[in-house]
Amino acid sequence: MSSRPHRSTDSIQVGIQRQIDQAAAKGGGTVILPEGEILLTDALHLRCNVHLRGSARTILRRVPSVASRLVDRVGYGHYEMSVEEPDLFPVGCGVHVFDQLSYGFYTTVASVTGRKGNLIFIDRPFAHDYGPKHDAIAVRIASIIESTDVHDASITDMVLDGNVDETRNHDGCRAAGVYLLRSHRIRISGVEVMNYRGDAVSFQACTDVVVRGCRLHHNSGNAIHPGSGSVRYVIADNGIHDNGGHGIFYCLRSTHSNCRGNRIERNGECGISVGERDSHHLIRDNVITDNGGAGIEFRTFIHQGGNCLRMEDNRIGPNCRKTGDHEVDVAGGHHDLHFIGNDLSPAVGKKTVQIGAGCSAIVFQGNRIGDHPLTAADVDATGSSISFGTIREPLAVGPAMLERDGALHLNIELLPPWDQLAKELGE
């Protein structure tokens, strides 16, 4: 892929991180990445007001991972561990620590800062207790670019190669090719992410993120994973294909997005999956085809589902290559979903729309199956309230409709005005 020889991790990665840190210390700036292949043993850590820019010939490739079991039990909040093979973890490498109980944010993600005999020291405290009882393990792995507690930064024009080799998917709550945590006003554009063992792009507890014009493919997890209360973001004009999980996986109280103009194809699970409390999204002008599951699914929820969504002018199908029977599959109990002007093309032997029992205020307007309108006969909706006709009151969906105090759950008192921010973000 590269016309230049491999670059050593020790000199190039450390030098780039130093440039990023120096730019941040001066109040911000742009760091230009060189062309060629750059091998990484840890993530590049984005900083506030820093803009990371490369080119189509800038290739950040993660080195293969190694793993070693923990010898002793370690406790929450500690920074020290002992492993069977400490020489596998040089200072500066990225490390994940987890065990058989790991799920979501249970995994510790850190960088190695020092060694003392068989002891390894890390820069972040353990997120949980770990030990041999539950087969605790340390894995030398990292995201390719990580942003934690960062604001007003960008990642532009580069190739990120995960160099996939692990047998375990890394949870998108704690890692991805590009991983954002508690970060705000971050723009990702013109970035290709491939071969990562996990999600391509994941942002958790974030606001005002833009993912535009990226190519996300052949990753083992989801392509884009907005979750953990992330609000007011844009996913636009991306090529999302051949990933092992969902194309876009909305996850847990993620609200007020604009998802538009994406091609979502040949992913292993659903094209778009909407989950618990994932509400007020505008999903329009996407092509969603040839995915393993439904084109759009609304997952079964515990208390409150992904309500108040507008799906407009999408081309959906054929999908359900591996599982499911319906292009649009809505679990029971959802409400306030508007389907407007979509073209649906179910595969041979498959169906069009399923609305689970107990759903209400589900409205269809101007949708088509091939050359004829979608009618009630095309929708499996026993025990639910659906209607066909003109929508008189549009739903308050998309980034502009979130109130400025809409991120109180993230301890943000007031968000910046969206109109002003939209111009800065190129919206």
KOLLUMLUM-430620 format. One record per residue (C-alpha): residue number from 0; x negated, y negated, z negated. Coordinates in pm, whole numbers, plus 50000, padded with zeros to 5 digits. Layout:
BEGIN
+-----+-------+-------+-------+
|   n |  east | north |    up |
+-----+-------+-------+-------+
| NUM |     X |     Y |     Z |
...
+-----+-------+-------+-------+
# end
This chain:
BEGIN
+-----+-------+-------+-------+
|   n |  east | north |    up |
+-----+-------+-------+-------+
|   0 | 50000 | 50000 | 50000 |
|   1 | 49710 | 49766 | 49931 |
|   2 | 49434 | 49648 | 50162 |
|   3 | 49205 | 49589 | 49865 |
|   4 | 49034 | 49837 | 49631 |
|   5 | 49173 | 49915 | 49287 |
|   6 | 49097 | 49655 | 49024 |
|   7 | 48986 | 49752 | 48676 |
|   8 | 49241 | 49710 | 48403 |
|   9 | 48998 | 49568 | 48147 |
|  10 | 48893 | 49262 | 48347 |
|  11 | 49195 | 49174 | 48559 |
|  12 | 49481 | 49245 | 48316 |
|  13 | 49312 | 49071 | 48025 |
|  14 | 49226 | 48776 | 48247 |
|  15 | 49584 | 48738 | 48372 |
|  16 | 49723 | 48757 | 48019 |
|  17 | 49473 | 48494 | 47910 |
|  18 | 49592 | 48264 | 48190 |
|  19 | 49954 | 48316 | 48084 |
|  20 | 49874 | 48239 | 47720 |
|  21 | 49665 | 47934 | 47807 |
|  22 | 49939 | 47794 | 48030 |
|  23 | 50192 | 47838 | 47749 |
|  24 | 49959 | 47666 | 47501 |
|  25 | 49949 | 47363 | 47731 |
|  26 | 50329 | 47347 | 47747 |
|  27 | 50377 | 47561 | 48057 |
|  28 | 50264 | 47608 | 48413 |
|  29 | 50238 | 47850 | 48703 |
|  30 | 50008 | 48153 | 48704 |
|  31 | 49929 | 48287 | 49052 |
|  32 | 49860 | 48660 | 49062 |
|  33 | 49595 | 48788 | 49306 |
|  34 | 49672 | 49017 | 49596 |
|  35 | 49582 | 49382 | 49571 |
|  36 | 49655 | 49657 | 49322 |
|  37 | 49624 | 49576 | 48952 |
|  38 | 49635 | 49865 | 48705 |
|  39 | 49802 | 49796 | 48371 |
|  40 | 49770 | 49980 | 48039 |
|  41 | 50011 | 49736 | 47871 |
|  42 | 50283 | 49503 | 47988 |
|  43 | 50205 | 49153 | 48103 |
|  44 | 50373 | 48944 | 47832 |
|  45 | 50560 | 48645 | 47970 |
|  46 | 50552 | 48323 | 47765 |
|  47 | 50773 | 48016 | 47737 |
|  48 | 50767 | 47773 | 48032 |
|  49 | 50532 | 47997 | 48231 |
|  50 | 50607 | 48093 | 48591 |
|  51 | 50443 | 48412 | 48714 |
|  52 | 50409 | 48420 | 49092 |
|  53 | 50257 | 48672 | 49331 |
|  54 | 50313 | 48785 | 49689 |
|  55 | 50430 | 49092 | 49879 |
|  56 | 50072 | 49219 | 49849 |
|  57 | 50056 | 49176 | 49471 |
|  58 | 50107 | 49523 | 49324 |
|  59 | 50120 | 49575 | 48949 |
|  60 | 50089 | 49949 | 48884 |
|  61 | 50118 | 50111 | 48545 |
|  62 | 49856 | 50374 | 48459 |
|  63 | 49982 | 50727 | 48387 |
|  64 | 50094 | 50781 | 48030 |
|  65 | 49964 | 51015 | 47763 |
|  66 | 50115 | 51119 | 47431 |
|  67 | 50016 | 51245 | 47088 |
|  68 | 50217 | 51359 | 46785 |
|  69 | 50215 | 51166 | 46459 |
|  70 | 50027 | 51340 | 46179 |
|  71 | 50181 | 51158 | 45882 |
|  72 | 50512 | 50995 | 45806 |
|  73 | 50525 | 50620 | 45866 |
|  74 | 50776 | 50373 | 45727 |
|  75 | 50992 | 50095 | 45859 |
|  76 | 50800 | 49766 | 45871 |
|  77 | 50454 | 49926 | 45871 |
|  78 | 50186 | 49855 | 46134 |
|  79 | 49970 | 50167 | 46100 |
|  80 | 49994 | 50527 | 46216 |
|  81 | 49782 | 50838 | 46243 |
|  82 | 49810 | 51063 | 46548 |
|  83 | 49655 | 51394 | 46650 |
|  84 | 49452 | 51240 | 46935 |
|  85 | 49371 | 50877 | 46847 |
|  86 | 49120 | 50843 | 47133 |
|  87 | 49414 | 50836 | 47375 |
|  88 | 49513 | 50489 | 47248 |
|  89 | 49245 | 50226 | 47319 |
|  90 | 49284 | 49876 | 47183 |
|  91 | 49509 | 49671 | 47411 |
|  92 | 49724 | 49953 | 47545 |
|  93 | 50101 | 49963 | 47512 |
|  94 | 50262 | 50226 | 47292 |
|  95 | 50614 | 50353 | 47219 |
|  96 | 50686 | 50546 | 46899 |
|  97 | 51002 | 50754 | 46864 |
|  98 | 51133 | 51094 | 46757 |
|  99 | 51422 | 51333 | 46820 |
| 100 | 51665 | 51088 | 46660 |
| 101 | 51578 | 50799 | 46889 |
| 102 | 51857 | 50611 | 47061 |
| 103 | 51895 | 50250 | 47170 |
| 104 | 51680 | 50014 | 46966 |
| 105 | 51544 | 50290 | 46740 |
| 106 | 51219 | 50312 | 46941 |
| 107 | 50923 | 50096 | 46836 |
| 108 | 50752 | 49913 | 47123 |
| 109 | 50411 | 49761 | 47049 |
| 110 | 50050 | 49708 | 47158 |
| 111 | 49749 | 49865 | 46991 |
| 112 | 49543 | 49602 | 46808 |
| 113 | 49278 | 49807 | 46628 |
| 114 | 49133 | 50139 | 46519 |
| 115 | 48987 | 50254 | 46188 |
| 116 | 48887 | 50618 | 46195 |
| 117 | 49200 | 50814 | 46283 |
| 118 | 49428 | 50520 | 46206 |
| 119 | 49581 | 50312 | 46484 |
| 120 | 49713 | 49960 | 46416 |
| 121 | 49985 | 49790 | 46621 |
| 122 | 50108 | 49433 | 46662 |
| 123 | 50476 | 49490 | 46578 |
| 124 | 50632 | 49665 | 46279 |
| 125 | 50793 | 50004 | 46308 |
| 126 | 51166 | 49977 | 46378 |
| 127 | 51239 | 50291 | 46176 |
| 128 | 51086 | 50567 | 45965 |
| 129 | 50915 | 50835 | 46177 |
| 130 | 50735 | 51155 | 46095 |
| 131 | 50653 | 51515 | 46186 |
| 132 | 50986 | 51638 | 46048 |
| 133 | 51164 | 51504 | 46357 |
| 134 | 50871 | 51553 | 46599 |
| 135 | 50763 | 51189 | 46601 |
| 136 | 50542 | 51102 | 46893 |
| 137 | 50338 | 50808 | 47021 |
| 138 | 50334 | 50757 | 47397 |
| 139 | 50093 | 50527 | 47578 |
| 140 | 50344 | 50347 | 47796 |
| 141 | 50478 | 49998 | 47848 |
| 142 | 50704 | 49789 | 48066 |
| 143 | 50522 | 49628 | 48355 |
| 144 | 50638 | 49276 | 48261 |
| 145 | 50795 | 49203 | 47923 |
| 146 | 50958 | 48888 | 47789 |
| 147 | 51040 | 48873 | 47416 |
| 148 | 51167 | 48547 | 47258 |
| 149 | 51080 | 48354 | 47573 |
| 150 | 51266 | 48067 | 47740 |
| 151 | 51245 | 47880 | 48071 |
| 152 | 51019 | 48118 | 48265 |
| 153 | 51022 | 48305 | 48596 |
| 154 | 50883 | 48607 | 48779 |
| 155 | 50858 | 48571 | 49156 |
| 156 | 50739 | 48769 | 49459 |
| 157 | 50552 | 49084 | 49355 |
| 158 | 50571 | 49464 | 49359 |
| 159 | 50596 | 49653 | 49030 |
| 160 | 50514 | 50024 | 49056 |
| 161 | 50592 | 50235 | 48749 |
| 162 | 50374 | 50521 | 48875 |
| 163 | 50633 | 50758 | 48730 |
| 164 | 50497 | 51071 | 48567 |
| 165 | 50681 | 51128 | 48239 |
| 166 | 50947 | 51389 | 48178 |
| 167 | 51145 | 51156 | 47951 |
| 168 | 51348 | 50851 | 48053 |
| 169 | 51265 | 50543 | 47848 |
| 170 | 51577 | 50380 | 47712 |
| 171 | 51666 | 50050 | 47879 |
| 172 | 51743 | 49902 | 47540 |
| 173 | 51369 | 49901 | 47465 |
| 174 | 51189 | 49923 | 47799 |
| 175 | 51221 | 49875 | 48173 |
| 176 | 51004 | 49782 | 48465 |
| 177 | 51099 | 49422 | 48381 |
| 178 | 51225 | 49397 | 48024 |
| 179 | 51373 | 49084 | 47863 |
| 180 | 51466 | 49066 | 47494 |
| 181 | 51617 | 48758 | 47324 |
| 182 | 51509 | 48549 | 47620 |
| 183 | 51684 | 48257 | 47785 |
| 184 | 51685 | 48087 | 48124 |
| 185 | 51467 | 48348 | 48295 |
| 186 | 51466 | 48380 | 48676 |
| 187 | 51356 | 48700 | 48852 |
| 188 | 51341 | 48669 | 49231 |
| 189 | 51177 | 48847 | 49521 |
| 190 | 51053 | 49127 | 49294 |
| 191 | 51039 | 49493 | 49396 |
| 192 | 51056 | 49748 | 49112 |
| 193 | 51007 | 50115 | 49192 |
| 194 | 50903 | 50446 | 49038 |
| 195 | 50960 | 50344 | 48677 |
| 196 | 51065 | 50617 | 48435 |
| 197 | 51370 | 50431 | 48308 |
| 198 | 51559 | 50119 | 48415 |
| 199 | 51420 | 49880 | 48676 |
| 200 | 51541 | 49556 | 48509 |
| 201 | 51690 | 49538 | 48160 |
| 202 | 51783 | 49230 | 47963 |
| 203 | 51913 | 49253 | 47609 |
| 204 | 52050 | 48973 | 47385 |
| 205 | 51971 | 48720 | 47658 |
| 206 | 52142 | 48417 | 47812 |
| 207 | 52124 | 48248 | 48152 |
| 208 | 51925 | 48515 | 48335 |
| 209 | 51916 | 48521 | 48716 |
| 210 | 51816 | 48835 | 48910 |
| 211 | 51824 | 48746 | 49278 |
| 212 | 51680 | 48881 | 49601 |
| 213 | 51507 | 49178 | 49437 |
| 214 | 51465 | 49533 | 49563 |
| 215 | 51514 | 49796 | 49291 |
| 216 | 51475 | 50154 | 49401 |
| 217 | 51358 | 50506 | 49310 |
| 218 | 51356 | 50437 | 48938 |
| 219 | 51482 | 50722 | 48721 |
| 220 | 51727 | 50513 | 48516 |
| 221 | 51967 | 50229 | 48598 |
| 222 | 51868 | 49955 | 48840 |
| 223 | 52000 | 49662 | 48632 |
| 224 | 52101 | 49697 | 48267 |
| 225 | 52247 | 49380 | 48108 |
| 226 | 52341 | 49454 | 47748 |
| 227 | 52340 | 49381 | 47376 |
| 228 | 52547 | 49067 | 47397 |
| 229 | 52380 | 48910 | 47702 |
| 230 | 52596 | 48633 | 47845 |
| 231 | 52621 | 48391 | 48136 |
| 232 | 52399 | 48548 | 48400 |
| 233 | 52379 | 48604 | 48775 |
| 234 | 52299 | 48922 | 48968 |
| 235 | 52291 | 48829 | 49336 |
| 236 | 52168 | 48946 | 49677 |
| 237 | 51970 | 49245 | 49550 |
| 238 | 51899 | 49574 | 49726 |
| 239 | 51979 | 49844 | 49469 |
| 240 | 51930 | 50197 | 49596 |
| 241 | 51814 | 50550 | 49520 |
| 242 | 51788 | 50508 | 49143 |
| 243 | 51865 | 50801 | 48916 |
| 244 | 52123 | 50623 | 48700 |
| 245 | 52386 | 50358 | 48771 |
| 246 | 52331 | 50071 | 49009 |
| 247 | 52446 | 49811 | 48753 |
| 248 | 52517 | 49925 | 48397 |
| 249 | 52701 | 49666 | 48185 |
| 250 | 52641 | 49763 | 47822 |
| 251 | 52797 | 49636 | 47496 |
| 252 | 52947 | 49286 | 47473 |
| 253 | 52784 | 49161 | 47787 |
| 254 | 53008 | 48887 | 47928 |
| 255 | 53059 | 48615 | 48192 |
| 256 | 52839 | 48727 | 48482 |
| 257 | 52854 | 48661 | 48854 |
| 258 | 52764 | 48982 | 49036 |
| 259 | 52768 | 48908 | 49408 |
| 260 | 52617 | 48997 | 49742 |
| 261 | 52438 | 49313 | 49626 |
| 262 | 52396 | 49633 | 49828 |
| 263 | 52436 | 49919 | 49579 |
| 264 | 52369 | 50249 | 49753 |
| 265 | 52270 | 50610 | 49689 |
| 266 | 52226 | 50580 | 49315 |
| 267 | 52263 | 50896 | 49110 |
| 268 | 52560 | 50783 | 48902 |
| 269 | 52818 | 50507 | 48955 |
| 270 | 52761 | 50198 | 49165 |
| 271 | 52881 | 49966 | 48885 |
| 272 | 52970 | 50084 | 48535 |
| 273 | 53149 | 49860 | 48282 |
| 274 | 53155 | 49950 | 47912 |
| 275 | 53251 | 49845 | 47560 |
| 276 | 53343 | 49473 | 47531 |
| 277 | 53191 | 49395 | 47872 |
| 278 | 53435 | 49126 | 47979 |
| 279 | 53495 | 48821 | 48199 |
| 280 | 53277 | 48929 | 48491 |
| 281 | 53322 | 48822 | 48852 |
| 282 | 53223 | 49106 | 49086 |
| 283 | 53250 | 49000 | 49450 |
| 284 | 53111 | 49053 | 49801 |
| 285 | 52913 | 49364 | 49709 |
| 286 | 52863 | 49674 | 49924 |
| 287 | 52895 | 49982 | 49701 |
| 288 | 52853 | 50308 | 49885 |
| 289 | 52717 | 50663 | 49875 |
| 290 | 52662 | 50666 | 49497 |
| 291 | 52684 | 50981 | 49288 |
| 292 | 52984 | 50869 | 49083 |
| 293 | 53264 | 50617 | 49133 |
| 294 | 53201 | 50291 | 49312 |
| 295 | 53323 | 50100 | 49005 |
| 296 | 53403 | 50267 | 48674 |
| 297 | 53541 | 50131 | 48348 |
| 298 | 53411 | 50360 | 48076 |
| 299 | 53613 | 50503 | 47788 |
| 300 | 53583 | 50268 | 47491 |
| 301 | 53616 | 50296 | 47113 |
| 302 | 53796 | 49973 | 47023 |
| 303 | 53780 | 49717 | 47307 |
| 304 | 53707 | 49788 | 47669 |
| 305 | 53571 | 49588 | 47958 |
| 306 | 53874 | 49367 | 48007 |
| 307 | 53936 | 49049 | 48205 |
| 308 | 53742 | 49124 | 48524 |
| 309 | 53796 | 49007 | 48881 |
| 310 | 53682 | 49242 | 49162 |
| 311 | 53705 | 49055 | 49492 |
| 312 | 53606 | 49118 | 49855 |
| 313 | 53386 | 49419 | 49780 |
| 314 | 53333 | 49705 | 50023 |
| 315 | 53363 | 50019 | 49814 |
| 316 | 53302 | 50369 | 49942 |
| 317 | 53259 | 50637 | 50021 |
| 318 | 53113 | 50729 | 49681 |
| 319 | 53157 | 51021 | 49437 |
| 320 | 52880 | 51227 | 49599 |
| 321 | 52824 | 51425 | 49278 |
| 322 | 53104 | 51355 | 49029 |
| 323 | 53449 | 51200 | 49013 |
| 324 | 53740 | 51181 | 49251 |
| 325 | 53820 | 50806 | 49271 |
| 326 | 53641 | 50507 | 49421 |
| 327 | 53764 | 50293 | 49130 |
| 328 | 53808 | 50475 | 48799 |
| 329 | 53953 | 50285 | 48501 |
| 330 | 53972 | 50465 | 48166 |
| 331 | 54290 | 50430 | 47961 |
| 332 | 54372 | 50122 | 47758 |
| 333 | 54211 | 49849 | 47970 |
| 334 | 54396 | 49529 | 48056 |
| 335 | 54371 | 49218 | 48273 |
| 336 | 54186 | 49353 | 48576 |
| 337 | 54238 | 49185 | 48913 |
| 338 | 54150 | 49365 | 49238 |
| 339 | 54162 | 49121 | 49530 |
| 340 | 54076 | 49173 | 49897 |
| 341 | 53860 | 49483 | 49854 |
| 342 | 53803 | 49737 | 50132 |
| 343 | 53811 | 50093 | 49997 |
| 344 | 53693 | 50398 | 50188 |
| 345 | 53724 | 50719 | 49988 |
| 346 | 53531 | 51022 | 50106 |
| 347 | 53717 | 51314 | 50259 |
| 348 | 53907 | 51494 | 49987 |
| 349 | 53862 | 51207 | 49739 |
| 350 | 54108 | 50943 | 49616 |
| 351 | 54114 | 50569 | 49591 |
| 352 | 54203 | 50427 | 49248 |
| 353 | 54273 | 50584 | 48911 |
| 354 | 54417 | 50376 | 48625 |
| 355 | 54421 | 50560 | 48291 |
| 356 | 54720 | 50577 | 48061 |
| 357 | 54803 | 50272 | 47852 |
| 358 | 54646 | 50014 | 48083 |
| 359 | 54830 | 49685 | 48136 |
| 360 | 54819 | 49373 | 48353 |
| 361 | 54632 | 49550 | 48633 |
| 362 | 54701 | 49353 | 48951 |
| 363 | 54627 | 49438 | 49316 |
| 364 | 54635 | 49176 | 49591 |
| 365 | 54535 | 49217 | 49955 |
| 366 | 54328 | 49535 | 49918 |
| 367 | 54288 | 49776 | 50210 |
| 368 | 54217 | 50141 | 50280 |
| 369 | 54082 | 50157 | 50631 |
| 370 | 54334 | 49983 | 50856 |
| 371 | 54629 | 49975 | 50615 |
| 372 | 54707 | 49791 | 50289 |
| 373 | 54655 | 49955 | 49952 |
| 374 | 54994 | 50037 | 49802 |
| 375 | 55124 | 50189 | 49480 |
| 376 | 55120 | 50530 | 49652 |
| 377 | 54739 | 50506 | 49672 |
| 378 | 54693 | 50443 | 49298 |
| 379 | 54708 | 50712 | 49029 |
| 380 | 54847 | 50514 | 48738 |
| 381 | 55082 | 50729 | 48528 |
| 382 | 55171 | 50557 | 48203 |
| 383 | 55018 | 50219 | 48293 |
| 384 | 55145 | 49880 | 48400 |
| 385 | 55024 | 49781 | 48748 |
| 386 | 55158 | 49534 | 49000 |
| 387 | 55109 | 49427 | 49362 |
| 388 | 55147 | 49070 | 49480 |
| 389 | 55018 | 48717 | 49449 |
| 390 | 54803 | 48639 | 49145 |
| 391 | 54940 | 48322 | 48993 |
| 392 | 54691 | 48270 | 48708 |
| 393 | 54327 | 48348 | 48790 |
| 394 | 54121 | 48503 | 48515 |
| 395 | 53859 | 48286 | 48347 |
| 396 | 53561 | 48486 | 48473 |
| 397 | 53198 | 48409 | 48560 |
| 398 | 52923 | 48201 | 48398 |
| 399 | 53096 | 47865 | 48433 |
| 400 | 53392 | 47983 | 48225 |
| 401 | 53198 | 48064 | 47908 |
| 402 | 53247 | 47803 | 47639 |
| 403 | 52931 | 47636 | 47520 |
| 404 | 52962 | 47805 | 47181 |
| 405 | 52998 | 48142 | 47355 |
| 406 | 52662 | 48271 | 47227 |
| 407 | 52725 | 48234 | 46856 |
| 408 | 52686 | 48612 | 46828 |
| 409 | 52322 | 48556 | 46934 |
| 410 | 52277 | 48280 | 46673 |
| 411 | 52287 | 48010 | 46943 |
| 412 | 52508 | 47722 | 46837 |
| 413 | 52550 | 47558 | 47178 |
| 414 | 52443 | 47668 | 47525 |
| 415 | 52323 | 47406 | 47775 |
| 416 | 52596 | 47281 | 48011 |
| 417 | 52630 | 47536 | 48292 |
| 418 | 52671 | 47280 | 48571 |
| 419 | 52334 | 47125 | 48490 |
| 420 | 52165 | 47457 | 48440 |
| 421 | 52312 | 47606 | 48760 |
| 422 | 52128 | 47342 | 48965 |
| 423 | 51801 | 47415 | 48787 |
| 424 | 51846 | 47787 | 48849 |
| 425 | 51937 | 47736 | 49213 |
| 426 | 52302 | 47829 | 49164 |
+-----+-------+-------+-------+
# end
